[in-house]
Structure formats: C-alpha cells, structure tokens
Amino acid sequence: MLSRFVNQELVECINFIGGKWIKPAEELSHIKNPSTGLTIARTFRSNALDIAQAVKSAQAVQKVWAETSLRERAQILNQFRGWILENMELLSQTISNECGKLPREAQDGLLKGVEIIEFSMSLPASERLYKTPVSRGVTCEYRREALGIVAGITPSNFPAMVPMWMIPNALIVGNCFIWKPSEKTAMTSLLIAEGLKKAGLPDGVLSVVQGDKVTVDGLCDHEDIKAIAFVGSTPVAKEVYKRATSLGKRALTLGGAKNHIILMPDADKETAVEGILASFTGCAGQRCMAASVLLAVGEVDHIIKTLSDRAKEFQPKINMGAIITNESYIRLCNAIEKAHKEGAKVLVDGRKVTIPKEYEKGNWLNPTILDNVTAQSFAAKEELFGPILSIIRCKNLAEALAIENANPFGNAASVFTTRGDVAEYVAERAQSGMIGINVGIPVPREPFSFGGINQSKFGHGDITGESGIEFWSQRKKITSKWIQQKSNNWMS
Ligand code: NAD
C-alpha cells in the first residue's frame, strides 16, 4: 500500500478488515488534490455486509486483545508513535495532497495526534483504580473494562489528528475499533492502518470501513457496536447522536462551530494581530477552532489596519493552503458576495488572488476580512468554514459577550486584552467549551480534554484526556467478602 503513495499512483481507498485490504462492493467517487485539481484517489462505499465483516473480524480477537496486558497494548502504541514520527513527511504530504492544507499544518495535526498517543500510553502508569475496605472483611473495588467493539466517524479537515483523538484511547482500554474516515480525505486512513499493523496491532483490532452516510448509518445500526464517536458538522452530529443513542449505544458527537474573538482596545497589537490572523487563516479557516467573528470593542482600528495589511500579503501555498473542494470554494465566494450585498464592507478580498501556474486548477481563496457585519446577518451566524473573518463593531464588552453567548455553538471563544480582570470576566461568562486568553486557537494540551458545549457537542464528557478513557470504557464495581474459616488450621 505504501508504495502507491511513494510512487504517486492513483490510490484506491479501500477497506482494511482483519489485517487485509478488501475492496467494498460499491465505488463512490474520487478525491481531487485541492491545490492542483488533479484526481489522486478513488473512493468506495461500505454497506451493511462490509460492516458485518469488520465486526466479525473484531469479534474474533476482542477478548484476547482485552486480556492482553495494559503494558503490552501501550508498547504497541509506542511503536505506532515511532512509526508516525519516522513517516512524518509521507503522512503530512498525503494529508496536504488530499485536504489542501500546507504540509507544516498537517505536521502540527500529526504532532497533536502523537501527544494523544503519549497520553494513552501513560495509562499503565496513571491508572489508579480504587480498592478499599468498607467493613469487616468486605472490600469495594473499581475495575476498568473495555466496551467491546466500538466505532469512530471522522471529518475531512483533519484526516489524522481527529482519528488520533479516538483510536489510541479506545485501543488502550482493550476495545476493537472500526473507523469510518471522511470520503473526502480517505487516503490518510490507509497509511494509519498500515502504521498500526507495522506497530504490531493484531489483525482485527482495527478495521477501516470507507464510505459515506450509508456506512455511518450501518455502523449506528449494528447491534454489536457498543459506542460511536463522531466528529463533523452539527446537523450530522445531531443525527448520528440520535440514531446511535436510540439504539442504546453510548455516543459522543462533536459538531461544528462559530468561534468569536473579543478584541479589547487595550490588547497588545502584535499579539492580537498574530493570534487573530493565525486563527482565521490557519488550514484556510477549515478548522472547528478557527475564529470567524471578531468582536471589535471600542477603538481598535490601529489593530484592524495592521491585521488587514498582513492579510493582504498572503500568498497561496506559502502562507495558506487550499479550500478542500471546488464546491466549498464556490460556496465561500458566494458568501462574500452575499455579505457585501447585505452591507458589509470588504476590507480584504481574498477572491483577488494571484495563483502560480501549476496551481491554477486548485481552489484558492486568500484571507478575506468583512467589516461592519451585523450580528443578525448570515455571515455572523453561519459556520462558513473558510478564511473569512467577519468584524462586528461593539460599544463595550457586555455587548460583545452578549453576541458571543447568543450564538448556538460553543466550541471556542477568545479574548485579546492586557487586563487580567477583563480576561477573567470573559473566561467566566463566555459560553464556550474552550476559552483562549491572548490565544487565537485555544486547543488544550493533553491531559486537558478537547470538547465544546451547546450545539458543538452532543453527549457527555470530552473526546480526549481522561474523558476519552472514560468514554471508551466501563467500570465494574466489585464488592467482596472473605470470611476466615475456622477450619483453616494452617493459619495459626
Ligand atoms: P461532515 O459532517 O460533512 O462529515 C463528517 C463525517 O460524517 C464524514 O465521515 C462523512 O462521511 C459523514 N457524513 C456526512 N454526511 C452524513 C450524513 N448525512 N449522515 C451520516 N454521516 C454523514 O463534516 P466535514 O465537512 O467532513 O467536516 C467539517 C465539519 O466538521 C465542520 O462543521 C467542522 O466544524 C466540524 N469539525 C468539528 C470538530 C470538533 O471538534 N467539534 C473538529 C473537526 C471538524
């Protein structure tokens, strides 16, 4: 499989079941490199029979895997960690080829994945399950158990990092994992499956089933799959949560976002400009943590002027990657036009972009800044998922917070200020799961967990950190009583 990537041949994104590569019955579509427009892979759709095959291969090994010592499982993850680091270039180039982001951005995502593997590997050292005497001769004890066979469904924008939010934590506690990657960026899944096999993961412990809604529905409906984690857009996250839980499964589904940055007049200009620019342009704005609304409080024109000047200097492929599909690119251009018609001033127009010849067929949109956007307009409300920043002018912090908190999502919110009291005020009141103070992308580092609130997440807990371990496992409570037998004459 690796050789196809190295030789840059057309890749077939097929299933990985029981340690073997198997083509699903139905062909789905193809993947085009967002930077060049060239077709680089064919994709397939798994149906209920393919899923049943993956479940069967997991059933054959799950008990043995769960009985394998925690230390041995951690050692396999450690091998996998090493494999990722050794193959960093191939992995980041593949991610860049299929989802458009710059290779260095892909590498950042992979390193976050490595951080989570390290967290999972630390479980043998950190696991302190509780055992205590509760009355004479009686003890109570917690033991952690795997759920059995579990599944994860991942989005297009982080083909390696988001799966790494799930796979290491699910495996370390003894589950078999069935992964459905995004059909838009399925190539990376082949490399990850290969890497885990090379690391010594027994066949059947990880399966990859390719596909779309049909496959997702099949996973939700399969009665032997005990838990579903999902990351993607809010409407789908809601549907998947409903479908999985209605059938008695444990579910945690992370949805979309509309993240706000509050810019205070006392903010340090350089810190704010760098943080805001990185937030809305990183991965071409196609991140669930990207800020897309700037709540400009009071007189901050000097900061906005520098921000706009820097945004105008961006060059495709050097400062920013491409938009994932041509449909998304057209949708974003239409959004800019619509916002303009609704009265927004286009301070920086990313549609005017000079594209190098070899990338002319790619989906390129430079950073775009819209000023005087109203809180009621669609640009302020909808997740646009591109490098577009909408500025809403606010009289004071109370107005900015009211706008932030009226938005139904709750992934991230940030504030740029030099005042500790303002930072604390925002941290306490902003209705978001992850808060940034002078940080534009407030992704917590492990062991702090990742997860939003409100319409950005359905289900209890977070996807990483200890929450992740809890999600993929169950606790057994054991109460034991041992009575000393009088007949045990060997005791005295
Ligand atoms: P998406 O919702 O279109 O797809 C996500 C997954 O769901 C894919 O595997 C896809 O095949 C599947 N899917 C698509 N439509 C489906 C349907 N109708 N029924 C069942 N399954 C379906 O999302 P995307 O475009 O791949 O990713 C971008 C979205 O993901 C954005 O909204 C972004 O904010 C969100 N996201 C959220 C987080 C987070 O942590 N909250 C992280 C990354 C991405």
Residues whose N, C-alpha, C, O or C-beta is under 5 A from the ligand:
A	BS01	NAD	I153 T154 P155 S156 N157 K180 P181 S182 E183 G211 D212 K213 V216 V231 G232 S233 T234 V236 L254 G255 G256 A257 R287 C288 S456
